[in-house]
Amino acid sequence: MSDPLQTSPLQTGSLRPASPVQRLPGWVPLLLAAVLVGADQWLKLWARTHLNYGDPAIPFVPGLLGFQLTYNTGAAWSLLAGATVPLAILRLLVGLGILGYLFVRPQPRFLAVVLGLIAAGAIGNTIDGLRFGRVTDMLTSPALSAVTRALRAGEFPIFNIADSCVVLGTLLLIVMSLLPDRRRPVQPG
């Protein structure tokens, strides 16, 4: 019986053999998500115990990154403010759904990591939403605020590790979808 991940050149019309797709075992994205959720929860705890709500930002990497405690009952830019519990349930379903999918159907390495990032972010903010009725945010970026002010969009929102995971994962997913598929066989022409 042939390997379903490897197709012969005669079946695809390609003059070169197709390479097998390298897939990550389902536990790898689970581990990645667990580490990222742990880091997110640790930084949120640190922020709640070491920063004061309403205080100005404390530079960490001057001009690039700082700490300032705030809370959000909605999504990015306070969209859907006050909808913490419905958003938390939706985030939980998305995060667990992605991880369940990756566990049952292992995906190519890059896609598995990207989806693991998104799942970690969803779950990290779910924990805050369900525990506290709001999400703890503490990271500020003067550099990103300079960009959003130049675009007349105000200050860049204060964010957390979970938010960063969702945004980075989504951006990588978009970039990946725009790149040509290198595994697609070459058709004679």
C-alpha angles and dihedrals in degrees: 000000000000126000108260090214093059122062124193119241090241092059094050100036089239122138092215128057118260115244119231116256111250106229127190118231112252093249093063096069088043090055092045090051092047092052093047094046089049092051091046093050092046093052091046090051090047091050093049092050101038106032130062121226111248096021117128119261118282111219115237099168102014113241092004113054138009143160125251123155119231138145131227126200093186139036130285115330086013092286110168090014111192094027094102100136097044089046091048091052091048091048091049092051091048095046096046091041092055093046092046090051092049091049094049097037111030111212134205112291100256094045091047091053093046093049090045089056092051092047092049091052093048093049094043092057091041090062092055093043093053097039101042107014089241140057120251113230125183113152119099128184119200089187093056090044089055089056095047091046089052087053089049091244097122124234121347107253121260106252145179139222092273091055090049091052093052094046095044092045092049093048091049090048090053093047091047091052091053096051120088115258105253092194094058108111119247112246116217110248 
